Protein backbone atom coordinates (compact mmCIF):
# COMPACT_ATOMS: atom_id res chain seq x y z
CA UNK A 1 0.00 0.00 0.00
CA UNK A 2 1.25 3.47 -0.86
CA UNK A 3 -0.25 6.73 0.33
CA UNK A 4 0.80 9.71 -1.76
CA UNK A 5 0.28 13.12 -0.16
CA UNK A 6 1.70 15.10 -3.07
CA UNK A 7 -1.53 16.58 -4.50
CA UNK A 8 -0.91 18.74 -7.56
CA UNK A 9 -3.60 20.73 -9.36
CA UNK A 10 -2.10 19.97 -12.76
CA UNK A 11 -5.04 18.65 -14.78
CA UNK A 12 -5.46 20.73 -17.92
CA UNK A 13 -9.25 20.92 -18.01
CA UNK A 14 -9.26 22.57 -21.44
CA UNK A 15 -7.55 19.53 -23.02
CA UNK A 16 -8.72 16.65 -20.82
CA UNK A 17 -11.85 14.64 -21.56
CA UNK A 18 -13.94 14.94 -18.40
CA UNK A 19 -17.40 13.96 -17.23
CA UNK A 20 -18.60 16.77 -14.98
CA UNK A 21 -21.67 16.76 -12.76
CA UNK A 22 -24.23 19.29 -13.96
CA UNK A 23 -25.44 19.92 -10.41
CA UNK A 24 -22.19 20.15 -8.45
CA UNK A 25 -19.65 20.96 -11.17
CA UNK A 26 -17.37 18.24 -9.81
CA UNK A 27 -15.40 15.93 -12.04
CA UNK A 28 -17.09 12.52 -11.95
CA UNK A 29 -14.73 10.70 -14.29
CA UNK A 30 -11.60 11.42 -16.29
CA UNK A 31 -11.73 9.67 -19.67
CA UNK A 32 -8.54 11.24 -21.03
CA UNK A 33 -5.96 12.95 -18.86
CA UNK A 34 -4.10 16.05 -19.99
CA UNK A 35 -1.58 17.74 -17.74
CA UNK A 36 0.06 21.12 -17.33
CA UNK A 37 3.52 19.69 -17.89
CA UNK A 38 5.36 22.57 -16.23
CA UNK A 39 3.74 21.63 -12.91
CA UNK A 40 4.79 17.97 -12.97
CA UNK A 41 8.09 17.91 -14.85
CA UNK A 42 10.08 17.07 -11.68
CA UNK A 43 7.39 15.03 -9.90
CA UNK A 44 7.57 11.25 -9.79
CA UNK A 45 4.52 10.43 -7.59
CA UNK A 46 1.41 12.57 -7.34
CA UNK A 47 -2.35 12.67 -7.34
CA UNK A 48 -4.69 15.24 -8.82
CA UNK A 49 -7.49 16.78 -6.72
CA UNK A 50 -10.12 15.49 -9.16
CA UNK A 51 -9.08 11.86 -8.60
CA UNK A 52 -7.31 11.34 -5.27
CA UNK A 53 -7.59 7.54 -5.31
CA UNK A 54 -5.40 7.09 -8.41
CA UNK A 55 -1.64 7.45 -8.03
CA UNK A 56 0.09 8.97 -11.01
CA UNK A 57 3.78 8.37 -11.66
CA UNK A 58 6.34 9.70 -14.08
CA UNK A 59 7.66 7.78 -17.06
CA UNK A 60 11.07 7.87 -15.39
CA UNK A 61 9.70 6.07 -12.32
CA UNK A 62 7.97 3.46 -14.50
CA UNK A 63 11.18 2.86 -16.47
CA UNK A 64 13.22 2.42 -13.25
CA UNK A 65 10.72 -0.09 -11.88
CA UNK A 66 10.83 -2.11 -15.08
CA UNK A 67 14.64 -1.95 -15.39
CA UNK A 68 14.96 -3.16 -11.79
CA UNK A 69 12.46 -5.94 -12.50
CA UNK A 70 10.39 -5.04 -9.45
CA UNK A 71 7.17 -7.00 -9.12
CA UNK A 72 3.70 -6.11 -7.83
CA UNK A 73 3.12 -2.83 -9.65
CA UNK A 74 0.83 -2.35 -12.63
CA UNK A 75 0.91 0.68 -14.87
CA UNK A 76 -1.75 2.14 -17.12
CA UNK A 77 -1.03 4.97 -19.55
CA UNK A 78 -3.30 7.95 -18.91
CA UNK A 79 -1.79 10.68 -21.08
GUSE-48503 format. One record per residue: residue number from 0; y, x, z of N, C-alpha, C in turn. Coordinates in nm, 2 decimals, padded with zeros to 4 digits. Example, Ala and Ser with C-alpha at 12.3 -4.5 7.8 and 13.67 -1.06 7.14 Angstrom:
residues 2
NODE/k/n.yy/n.xx/n.zz/ca.yy/ca.xx/ca.zz/c.yy/c.xx/c.zz
NODE/0/-00.57/01.32/00.78/-00.45/01.23/00.78/-00.33/01.32/00.78
NODE/1/-00.22/01.28/00.71/-00.11/01.37/00.71/00.00/01.29/00.79
END
This chain:
residues 79
NODE/k/n.yy/n.xx/n.zz/ca.yy/ca.xx/ca.zz/c.yy/c.xx/c.zz
NODE/0/-00.12/00.08/00.00/00.00/00.00/00.00/00.12/00.09/00.00
NODE/1/00.22/00.05/-00.07/00.35/00.13/-00.09/00.46/00.03/-00.07
NODE/2/00.55/00.06/00.02/00.67/-00.02/00.03/00.79/00.06/-00.02
NODE/3/00.86/00.01/-00.12/00.97/00.08/-00.18/01.10/00.01/-00.13
NODE/4/01.19/00.09/-00.07/01.31/00.03/-00.02/01.43/00.06/-00.10
NODE/5/01.40/00.13/-00.21/01.51/00.17/-00.31/01.53/00.05/-00.40
NODE/6/01.63/-00.04/-00.37/01.66/-00.15/-00.45/01.78/-00.12/-00.53
NODE/7/01.76/-00.13/-00.67/01.87/-00.09/-00.76/01.91/-00.21/-00.85
NODE/8/02.03/-00.25/-00.85/02.07/-00.36/-00.94/02.10/-00.30/-01.08
NODE/9/01.99/-00.28/-01.15/02.00/-00.21/-01.28/01.95/-00.29/-01.39
NODE/10/01.91/-00.42/-01.37/01.87/-00.50/-01.48/01.98/-00.54/-01.57
NODE/11/01.97/-00.51/-01.70/02.07/-00.55/-01.79/02.05/-00.69/-01.84
NODE/12/02.11/-00.78/-01.77/02.09/-00.92/-01.80/02.13/-00.97/-01.94
NODE/13/02.22/-00.89/-02.01/02.26/-00.93/-02.14/02.15/-00.89/-02.25
NODE/14/02.06/-00.80/-02.21/01.95/-00.76/-02.30/01.81/-00.80/-02.26
NODE/15/01.80/-00.83/-02.13/01.67/-00.87/-02.08/01.64/-01.02/-02.12
NODE/16/01.51/-01.05/-02.13/01.46/-01.18/-02.16/01.42/-01.25/-02.02
NODE/17/01.51/-01.34/-01.97/01.49/-01.39/-01.84/01.48/-01.55/-01.84
NODE/18/01.40/-01.60/-01.75/01.40/-01.74/-01.72/01.48/-01.76/-01.60
NODE/19/01.58/-01.84/-01.61/01.68/-01.86/-01.50/01.68/-02.01/-01.46
NODE/20/01.67/-02.03/-01.33/01.68/-02.17/-01.28/01.81/-02.23/-01.31
NODE/21/01.80/-02.35/-01.36/01.93/-02.42/-01.40/02.00/-02.47/-01.27
NODE/22/01.93/-02.49/-01.16/01.99/-02.54/-01.04/02.05/-02.43/-00.95
NODE/23/01.97/-02.32/-00.94/02.01/-02.22/-00.85/02.08/-02.10/-00.92
NODE/24/02.05/-02.08/-01.04/02.10/-01.97/-01.12/02.02/-01.84/-01.09
NODE/25/01.91/-01.85/-01.01/01.82/-01.74/-00.98/01.73/-01.71/-01.09
NODE/26/01.69/-01.58/-01.10/01.59/-01.54/-01.20/01.46/-01.58/-01.15
NODE/27/01.39/-01.66/-01.23/01.25/-01.71/-01.19/01.14/-01.62/-01.25
NODE/28/01.17/-01.56/-01.37/01.07/-01.47/-01.43/01.14/-01.38/-01.53
NODE/29/01.09/-01.26/-01.53/01.14/-01.16/-01.63/01.04/-01.14/-01.74
NODE/30/01.06/-01.19/-01.86/00.97/-01.17/-01.97/00.98/-01.03/-02.03
NODE/31/01.10/-00.99/-02.04/01.12/-00.85/-02.10/01.23/-00.79/-02.02
NODE/32/01.20/-00.67/-01.96/01.29/-00.60/-01.89/01.39/-00.52/-01.98
NODE/33/01.51/-00.50/-01.94/01.61/-00.41/-02.00/01.69/-00.35/-01.89
NODE/34/01.71/-00.22/-01.89/01.77/-00.16/-01.77/01.90/-00.09/-01.81
NODE/35/01.99/-00.08/-01.72/02.11/00.01/-01.73/02.07/00.15/-01.70
NODE/36/02.03/00.22/-01.80/01.97/00.35/-01.79/02.05/00.45/-01.70
NODE/37/02.18/00.44/-01.70/02.26/00.54/-01.62/02.23/00.52/-01.47
NODE/38/02.19/00.40/-01.43/02.16/00.37/-01.29/02.03/00.42/-01.24
NODE/39/01.93/00.44/-01.34/01.80/00.48/-01.30/01.75/00.61/-01.35
NODE/40/01.84/00.69/-01.42/01.79/00.81/-01.49/01.73/00.91/-01.39
NODE/41/01.77/00.91/-01.26/01.71/01.01/-01.17/01.62/00.94/-01.06
NODE/42/01.58/00.82/-01.09/01.50/00.74/-00.99/01.36/00.74/-01.04
NODE/43/01.27/00.76/-00.94/01.12/00.76/-00.98/01.05/00.64/-00.92
NODE/44/01.10/00.57/-00.82/01.04/00.45/-00.76/01.16/00.36/-00.73
NODE/45/01.15/00.24/-00.77/01.26/00.14/-00.73/01.21/00.00/-00.76
NODE/46/01.28/-00.09/-00.70/01.27/-00.24/-00.73/01.40/-00.29/-00.77
NODE/47/01.40/-00.40/-00.85/01.52/-00.47/-00.88/01.54/-00.59/-00.80
NODE/48/01.66/-00.63/-00.76/01.68/-00.75/-00.67/01.61/-00.88/-00.72
NODE/49/01.60/-00.89/-00.86/01.55/-01.01/-00.92/01.40/-01.02/-00.90
NODE/50/01.33/-00.91/-00.87/01.19/-00.91/-00.86/01.14/-00.80/-00.76
NODE/51/01.16/-00.83/-00.63/01.13/-00.73/-00.53/00.99/-00.70/-00.50
NODE/52/00.90/-00.78/-00.56/00.75/-00.76/-00.53/00.69/-00.66/-00.63
NODE/53/00.76/-00.63/-00.74/00.71/-00.54/-00.84/00.77/-00.40/-00.83
NODE/54/00.69/-00.30/-00.81/00.74/-00.16/-00.80/00.76/-00.10/-00.94
NODE/55/00.87/-00.05/-00.97/00.90/00.01/-01.10/00.90/00.16/-01.08
NODE/56/00.84/00.23/-01.18/00.84/00.38/-01.17/00.88/00.44/-01.30
NODE/57/00.92/00.56/-01.29/00.97/00.63/-01.41/00.85/00.68/-01.49
NODE/58/00.88/00.71/-01.62/00.78/00.77/-01.71/00.73/00.90/-01.65
NODE/59/00.82/00.98/-01.59/00.79/01.11/-01.54/00.68/01.09/-01.43
NODE/60/00.70/00.99/-01.34/00.61/00.97/-01.23/00.47/00.93/-01.29
NODE/61/00.47/00.84/-01.39/00.35/00.80/-01.45/00.27/00.92/-01.51
NODE/62/00.35/01.00/-01.58/00.29/01.12/-01.65/00.23/01.21/-01.54
NODE/63/00.29/01.23/-01.43/00.24/01.32/-01.33/00.11/01.27/-01.26
NODE/64/00.11/01.14/-01.24/-00.01/01.07/-01.19/-00.13/01.09/-01.28
NODE/65/-00.10/01.07/-01.41/-00.21/01.08/-01.51/-00.26/01.23/-01.53
NODE/66/-00.16/01.32/-01.53/-00.19/01.46/-01.54/-00.28/01.51/-01.42
NODE/67/-00.25/01.46/-01.30/-00.32/01.50/-01.18/-00.45/01.42/-01.16
NODE/68/-00.47/01.33/-01.25/-00.59/01.25/-01.25/-00.61/01.17/-01.12
NODE/69/-00.50/01.12/-01.07/-00.50/01.04/-00.95/-00.56/00.90/-00.98
NODE/70/-00.63/00.85/-00.89/-00.70/00.72/-00.91/-00.64/00.61/-00.82
NODE/71/-00.65/00.48/-00.87/-00.61/00.37/-00.78/-00.48/00.31/-00.82
NODE/72/-00.41/00.37/-00.92/-00.28/00.31/-00.97/-00.30/00.26/-01.11
NODE/73/-00.24/00.14/-01.13/-00.23/00.08/-01.26/-00.09/00.07/-01.31
NODE/74/-00.07/00.10/-01.43/00.07/00.09/-01.49/00.07/-00.01/-01.60
NODE/75/00.19/-00.08/-01.61/00.21/-00.18/-01.71/00.35/-00.15/-01.77
NODE/76/00.37/-00.13/-01.89/00.50/-00.10/-01.96/00.58/-00.23/-01.95
NODE/77/00.71/-00.21/-01.90/00.79/-00.33/-01.89/00.92/-00.32/-01.98
NODE/78/00.95/-00.20/-02.02/01.07/-00.18/-02.11/01.04/-00.08/-02.22
END
